[in-house]
Amino acid sequence: MVLTTTNSIEGFRILEYQGIVTGISYGSSFNHNGKKMAFKDMFSMKKYYEAYSLGLATIKEEAFQKLKENAKALGANAIVGIKVDVETVSSSTVLVVSVTGTAVNVATNQ
């Protein structure tokens, strides 16, 4: 499946618009592959940012997988105009990642 933030795909033409699709995922920013950050590591900025980055990447990947599943359910083979939104739940370490785009059917230009 082709994914892009642009409204068109070079070398392809959009045949049909299937609709808007989303993928939403949430989780702790300090939890990566079920492994939580140790309390003492929270005082090391390098380990703090590393754990935060890995946690965010995991949540974002899950949101993109859900986005693709929702597009496939509509019969699409590509998603254009993708936007990614990352929010924090106040007073917690929970991040919410929302990915939105337009599911389309495309064919190569030949």
C-alpha positions in Angstrom: 0.0 0.0 0.0 1.3 3.4 -1.0 1.2 6.0 1.8 2.0 9.7 1.3 1.5 13.1 2.8 0.9 14.7 -0.6 -2.4 14.8 -2.4 -1.1 12.9 -5.4 1.4 10.1 -6.1 4.0 10.6 -8.8 3.7 8.0 -11.5 0.2 7.0 -10.4 -3.3 8.4 -11.1 -6.1 8.3 -8.6 -9.0 6.2 -10.0 -11.4 6.4 -7.1 -11.7 8.1 -3.7 -12.9 5.6 -1.0 -13.2 8.0 1.9 -11.4 9.4 4.9 -9.6 6.9 7.1 -8.0 7.2 10.5 -5.7 5.2 12.8 -5.6 6.0 16.5 -3.3 4.5 19.1 -2.3 5.4 22.6 0.1 4.2 25.2 2.7 5.2 27.7 5.6 7.2 26.3 8.0 5.3 28.5 6.9 1.8 27.5 8.6 0.1 24.5 7.7 -3.5 23.6 6.3 -4.1 27.0 9.5 -3.0 28.7 9.0 0.0 31.1 11.6 2.6 31.9 13.4 2.0 35.3 12.8 4.7 37.9 16.5 5.5 38.2 16.8 6.0 34.4 14.2 8.8 34.6 17.0 11.0 36.0 19.2 10.5 33.0 18.1 12.9 30.2 19.7 10.7 27.5 17.8 7.6 28.7 14.6 9.6 29.3 14.6 11.0 25.7 15.6 7.6 24.3 12.8 5.8 26.0 10.3 8.6 25.0 11.4 8.3 21.4 11.1 4.5 21.3 7.7 4.7 23.0 6.4 7.3 20.6 7.7 5.3 17.6 5.9 2.2 18.8 2.6 4.1 19.3 3.0 5.8 15.9 3.6 2.5 14.1 0.5 1.0 15.6 -1.6 3.9 14.5 -0.2 3.6 10.9 -1.1 -0.2 10.9 -4.6 0.6 12.0 -4.8 3.3 9.2 -3.8 0.8 6.6 -6.2 -1.8 7.9 -9.1 0.7 7.7 -8.1 1.6 4.1 -7.9 -2.0 3.1 -11.4 -2.6 4.5 -12.7 0.1 2.1 -10.9 -1.7 -0.8 -8.2 1.0 -1.2 -4.6 0.4 -2.4 -3.2 3.8 -1.3 -3.7 6.6 1.2 -3.0 10.3 0.3 -2.9 13.5 2.3 -1.8 11.8 5.5 -1.6 14.0 8.6 -0.1 12.9 11.9 -1.2 14.4 15.2 0.5 13.6 18.6 -1.2 14.7 21.8 -0.4 14.1 25.4 -3.0 13.2 28.0 -2.5 15.9 30.7 -0.8 14.9 34.0 0.3 11.5 32.6 2.8 9.8 30.4 0.2 8.7 27.9 0.5 9.8 24.3 -2.3 9.6 21.7 -1.3 9.4 18.0 -3.9 10.0 15.4 -3.2 9.5 11.7 -5.7 10.6 9.1 -5.7 10.4 5.3 -7.9 9.8 2.2 -8.1 6.2 1.0 -7.9 5.9 -2.7 -7.5 3.4 -5.6 -4.6 4.2 -7.8 -3.1 2.8 -11.0 0.3 3.4 -12.7 0.5 6.0 -15.5 1.3 4.1 -18.6 
